Amino acid sequence: MLGLLCEGSLQRLGIDCIDLYYQHRIDTRVPIEITMGELKKLVEEGKIKYVGLSEASASTIRRAHAVHPITAIQLEWSLWSRDVEQEIIPTCRELGIGIVAYSPLGRGFFSSGSNMIEKLEDGDSRKYMPRFQPENIEHNKILYERVNELARKKGCTTSQLSLAWVHHQGNDVVPIPGTTKIENLEQNIGALSVKLTQEDMAELESIASASSVKGDRYTAGLVTYLDSETPPLSSWEA
C-alpha cells in the first residue's frame, strides 16, 4: 500500500525521488516495524531518501528507528504546547533525529491573541478546538499578553518572539509556521533576527510555566502521539 501511495505522489509531483517522506499519522492497526519495513524498501528502491514520522510517541519512535533510521519527527511545539519536552524531544536527541515543530505560533494564537477567534471563517477547525473555547480563551489570553509585553521590550512582534523561542531550542529544530499571506511570511522571516539571551529564555520559561494553558490541543477523536502505540511485531507474525 505504501508503495502505491508513494508512486502516486511521485507521478503527481513529476519527480523520481522524494527527499523526505512522512507517515503523517501512525497506523495503529499495524506494528510500526511493518510500516518501517515498507518505507525502508522505498529507500532501497531509490523512491525516497529519508523517512519521517508525525505525532509518534517515544516508544514508537524507538521501535521505528530500530528498523530504519528516522530522519525527522514532526510534532506540535510552541510556548503553549510543551508536553513533547517530557519524553519525545529527549528521545529524538538521543537518537540523533531532527525535530520539525508545527504550529509554532499556537495555530495563530501568538499572532493575534484571543482576537483571532473573531476573524476565523466558517469551517475553520480552530473554532472547535478546546483551547479557543470561551471557557478557556479568557484564561489563555494571559499567556499572550505576557509574551506580548516582553516582545515590546525586545522591539519585535509577539509572533516573532514566539517563533524565535522555538528557533532557540537548538540547531536540530526546524519550525514550520503555517503561512498563507506574504506579510506573515515576511514577519516570520524577521523572527530569525530576534536574538534571545539566556535571561530572555528564562523569562519566557517563567511566563509559559506560570500561565498554564487550559484546554486540550485537539477535539476528541483526533489522533496525537498519545494514541500512536501499535501492536507488537510478535502479534503480527502470529
C-alpha positions as CSV (number, residue, x, y, z in Angstrom):
1,M,0.0,0.0,0.0
2,L,2.8,2.5,0.9
3,G,4.5,1.7,-2.4
4,L,1.3,2.6,-4.3
5,L,0.9,5.8,-2.4
6,C,4.4,6.8,-3.0
7,E,4.2,6.0,-6.7
8,G,1.1,8.2,-6.9
9,S,2.9,11.0,-5.2
10,L,5.9,10.7,-7.5
11,Q,3.6,10.9,-10.5
12,R,1.7,13.9,-9.3
13,L,4.9,15.7,-8.4
14,G,6.6,14.8,-11.6
15,I,9.8,13.7,-9.9
16,D,11.8,10.4,-9.5
17,C,12.6,10.7,-5.7
18,I,11.0,12.3,-2.7
19,D,13.6,13.8,-0.3
20,L,11.6,13.4,3.0
21,Y,8.6,11.0,3.1
22,Y,6.4,11.2,6.2
23,Q,3.9,8.9,7.7
24,H,1.8,11.8,8.9
25,R,-0.1,9.8,11.5
26,I,0.8,6.4,12.9
27,D,-1.4,3.5,11.6
28,T,-2.1,1.8,15.0
29,R,-3.6,-1.3,13.3
30,V,-0.1,-2.3,12.1
31,P,3.1,-2.9,14.0
32,I,5.4,0.1,13.4
33,E,8.1,-2.4,12.4
34,I,6.0,-3.5,9.4
35,T,5.3,0.1,8.3
36,M,9.0,1.0,8.6
37,G,10.0,-2.1,6.7
38,E,7.9,-0.9,3.7
39,L,9.4,2.6,4.0
40,K,12.9,1.0,4.1
41,K,12.1,-0.7,0.8
42,L,11.2,2.6,-0.8
43,V,14.5,4.0,0.3
44,E,16.3,1.0,-1.1
45,E,14.4,1.4,-4.4
46,G,15.5,5.0,-4.6
47,K,12.0,6.4,-4.5
48,I,12.6,8.3,-1.2
49,K,15.7,9.5,0.5
50,Y,14.7,9.9,4.1
51,V,11.9,8.8,6.4
52,G,9.9,10.9,8.9
53,L,7.1,10.3,11.3
54,S,4.5,12.6,12.7
55,E,2.8,12.6,16.2
56,A,4.7,9.5,17.3
57,S,5.3,8.5,20.9
58,A,8.8,8.0,22.3
59,S,8.4,4.2,22.3
60,T,7.0,4.2,18.8
61,I,10.0,6.3,17.6
62,R,12.4,3.8,19.2
63,R,10.8,0.8,17.6
64,A,10.7,2.5,14.2
65,H,14.3,3.7,14.4
66,A,15.5,0.2,15.2
67,V,14.2,-0.9,11.7
68,H,15.5,2.0,9.7
69,P,16.9,5.4,10.7
70,I,14.3,8.1,11.2
71,T,15.5,11.5,9.9
72,A,12.7,13.8,11.3
73,I,9.9,13.7,13.8
74,Q,7.1,16.2,13.2
75,L,5.4,17.4,16.4
76,E,3.5,20.3,17.8
77,W,5.8,22.5,19.8
78,S,5.3,26.1,20.9
79,L,5.1,28.2,24.1
80,W,1.6,26.7,24.7
81,S,2.2,23.1,23.6
82,R,5.2,21.8,25.5
83,D,4.3,18.3,26.6
84,V,6.6,16.8,24.0
85,E,9.6,18.1,26.1
86,Q,9.0,15.3,28.6
87,E,9.9,12.3,26.5
88,I,9.7,12.9,22.8
89,I,12.3,15.7,22.4
90,P,14.9,13.8,24.6
91,T,14.3,10.6,22.6
92,C,14.9,12.4,19.3
93,R,18.1,13.9,20.6
94,E,19.4,10.7,22.0
95,L,18.8,9.0,18.6
96,G,20.0,12.0,16.5
97,I,16.7,12.6,14.9
98,G,15.7,16.1,13.6
99,I,12.7,17.9,15.1
100,V,10.2,19.6,12.9
101,A,7.9,21.8,15.0
102,Y,4.5,22.5,13.5
103,S,2.1,25.1,14.8
104,P,5.0,27.0,16.5
105,L,2.7,30.1,16.8
106,G,-0.1,28.2,18.6
107,R,-2.3,27.9,15.5
108,G,-2.1,31.7,15.1
109,F,-2.7,32.5,18.8
110,F,0.6,34.2,19.1
111,S,-0.1,36.3,16.1
112,S,-3.4,37.8,17.1
113,G,-4.2,36.6,20.6
114,S,-7.8,35.9,21.5
115,N,-9.0,38.4,18.9
116,M,-8.2,35.8,16.2
117,I,-11.4,33.9,17.1
118,E,-13.5,36.8,15.6
119,K,-11.6,36.6,12.3
120,L,-11.9,32.8,11.7
121,E,-14.1,31.8,8.8
122,D,-16.9,29.3,9.0
123,G,-15.5,25.8,8.7
124,D,-12.1,26.7,10.3
125,S,-11.3,23.8,12.6
126,R,-9.8,26.1,15.2
127,K,-13.3,27.3,16.1
128,Y,-13.9,23.9,17.7
129,M,-10.6,23.4,19.4
130,P,-10.8,23.3,23.2
131,R,-8.2,26.0,23.8
132,F,-10.2,28.5,21.8
133,Q,-13.5,27.9,23.5
134,P,-14.9,30.8,25.7
135,E,-14.3,28.9,28.9
136,N,-10.6,28.6,28.1
137,I,-9.7,31.5,25.9
138,E,-10.1,34.1,28.6
139,H,-7.5,32.3,30.7
140,N,-5.2,31.5,27.8
141,K,-5.0,35.1,26.6
142,I,-3.0,35.9,29.8
143,L,-0.1,34.0,28.2
144,Y,-0.4,36.0,25.0
145,E,-0.4,39.3,26.9
146,R,2.7,38.4,28.9
147,V,4.6,37.3,25.8
148,N,3.4,40.5,24.1
149,E,4.8,42.6,26.9
150,L,8.2,41.0,26.5
151,A,8.0,41.4,22.7
152,R,7.5,45.1,23.1
153,K,10.6,45.3,25.2
154,K,12.6,43.4,22.6
155,G,11.3,45.6,19.8
156,C,9.6,42.7,17.9
157,T,6.1,41.3,17.4
158,T,4.6,38.7,19.6
159,S,4.6,36.1,16.8
160,Q,8.3,36.9,16.1
161,L,9.2,36.4,19.7
162,S,7.2,33.2,19.9
163,L,8.8,31.8,16.8
164,A,12.3,32.9,17.9
165,W,11.7,30.9,21.1
166,V,11.3,27.7,19.0
167,H,14.3,28.6,16.9
168,H,16.4,29.0,20.0
169,Q,15.6,25.4,21.2
170,G,18.5,24.1,19.2
171,N,20.0,23.6,15.7
172,D,18.2,20.4,15.4
173,V,14.8,22.2,15.5
174,V,13.0,23.4,12.3
175,P,9.7,25.3,13.0
176,I,7.2,25.3,10.2
177,P,4.6,28.1,10.8
178,G,1.6,27.8,8.6
179,T,1.8,30.8,6.3
180,T,-0.8,31.9,3.7
181,K,-0.1,35.6,3.3
182,I,3.1,37.4,2.1
183,E,3.1,39.8,5.0
184,N,3.0,36.9,7.5
185,L,5.9,35.3,5.6
186,E,7.9,38.4,5.9
187,Q,7.2,38.7,9.6
188,N,8.1,35.1,10.2
189,I,11.4,35.6,8.4
190,G,12.0,38.6,10.7
191,A,12.0,36.2,13.7
192,L,15.4,35.0,12.5
193,S,16.8,38.4,13.5
194,V,15.4,38.2,17.1
195,K,18.3,37.2,19.4
196,L,17.3,35.9,22.8
197,T,19.7,35.9,25.7
198,Q,19.7,33.3,28.4
199,E,17.8,35.8,30.5
200,D,15.1,36.2,27.8
201,M,14.7,32.4,27.5
202,A,14.4,32.1,31.3
203,E,11.8,34.8,31.4
204,L,9.8,33.1,28.6
205,E,10.1,29.8,30.5
206,S,8.8,31.5,33.6
207,I,5.9,33.1,31.6
208,A,4.9,29.8,30.0
209,S,5.1,27.9,33.3
210,A,3.1,30.4,35.3
211,S,0.5,30.9,32.6
212,S,-0.5,27.3,32.2
213,V,-2.7,26.7,29.2
214,K,-6.3,25.5,29.6
215,G,-7.8,23.0,27.1
216,D,-6.6,20.1,25.1
217,R,-4.8,20.6,21.7
218,Y,-7.5,18.8,19.7
219,T,-11.1,17.9,20.0
220,A,-11.9,14.3,20.9
221,G,-11.2,11.7,18.2
222,L,-8.2,13.4,16.5
223,V,-5.1,11.3,16.8
224,T,-1.9,12.5,18.5
225,Y,1.2,10.8,19.8
226,L,-0.7,9.7,22.8
227,D,-2.7,7.4,20.5
228,S,0.3,6.2,18.5
229,E,1.1,2.8,20.1
230,T,1.0,-0.1,17.6
231,P,0.6,-3.9,18.2
232,P,3.8,-5.8,19.0
233,L,5.5,-7.3,16.0
234,S,5.1,-10.8,17.5
235,S,1.3,-10.4,17.3
236,W,1.5,-9.7,13.6
237,E,3.8,-12.6,12.9
238,A,1.5,-14.9,14.8
